[in-house]
């Protein structure tokens, strides 16, 4: 029997909670329920849904049933008018909200990160055990899986004739590096993003590796162990981690929060009128012997083009890189590990791209002499906000056909959160 997905959004505090509803999708009921405190975060969420309903192009038709108040959690646990919980808000209590939903037999689609501290890792393991018992599933909003350059890099790395085997690398010279740069002041849905004050409290939102690092860890696992289960206990060794703050003036803080002055809760992070935001982290680890470095960076104001992502994968036959200078789209480049093999690399790369034409027409390769540029048609390009619709489509597919859920998703979720929380723990030491 076909069941509609009926959404219940719980304590929305991040704009990602609204983005999963930016586009109406088949199989999702038009009425959605919101259980939340009646605060600024909830009002901002309602405003975003209203903007989706009233836009001129492809408006949505969400009917919102707001059940707000101090007792919203009790009402949520008792009433349950839906079957799927959307979570995107404060990170620190998120795993407890996931647990509450699962214990009540509800499916969950939750924004990363689910945990930000290593001492919460056992809760994550318990959630998966409980979900299996209750016959429900929990799903991460891993939007970066749907960025075309990430997908293309994964396809090229999987081609042993082109890429070869993974180089092992070392702690100081890793074989895989991924770097993500995000910005505090930017536009979302063509409007300036106003961040809540708690975004700047690492005990609530987490450090950047615990948050953005979730995407990088997921991509790294997908590159080195594609479609395979990774055992974090035996196949991952975390070697080194560090962190450094982004210092924000009071005027900069006001620009991104619309608040006058630093809240009392953030005063311990303020020195000489500057707020220390836990914005830059890195971690180096080995996954099945391949050394990987992840780096997450937060800067103040977004240039044209917004957040950036870069990656370099090193194989015995070729290197595959994603480059994204400021104010450009990410692009994929490939070059032979041995420059003398450039011609052979180029031939195989063109064969590989030709094999993708059936599903993704228009892909072609430009020879730049020492490397090749894999040119991606504009029709393939999607934005970060559009990726949330892809996440919801994927969730809906597994909701309706749970047996199609890949066996590696659960162990690899544990693996990525092991990497990020272990990195936070080591960086503090």
Secondary structure, 3 states (H helix, E strand, C coil): CCCCECEEEECCCCCHHHHCCCCCCCCECCEEEEEECCCHHHHHHHHHHHHHHHCCCCCCCCEEEEEECCCHHHHHHHHCCCCEEEECCCCCCHHHHHHHHHHCCCEEEECCCCCCCHHHHHHHHHHHHHHHHHCCCEEECCHHHHCHHHHHHHHHHCCHHHHCCECCECCCCECEEEEEEEEEECEECCEECCCCHHHHCHHHHCCHHHHCHHHHHHHHHHHHCCCCCCCHHHHEEEEEEEEEEEEEEHHHHHHHHCCCCCCHHHHHHEECCEEEEEEEEEEEEEECCEEEEEEEEEEEECCCCCCEEEEEEEECCEEEEEECCCCCCCEEEEEECCHHHHHHHHHHHHHHHHHCCCCCCCCEEEECCCCEEEECCHHHCCCHHHHHHHHHHHHHHHHHCHHHCCCHHHHHHHHHHHHHHHHHHHHHC
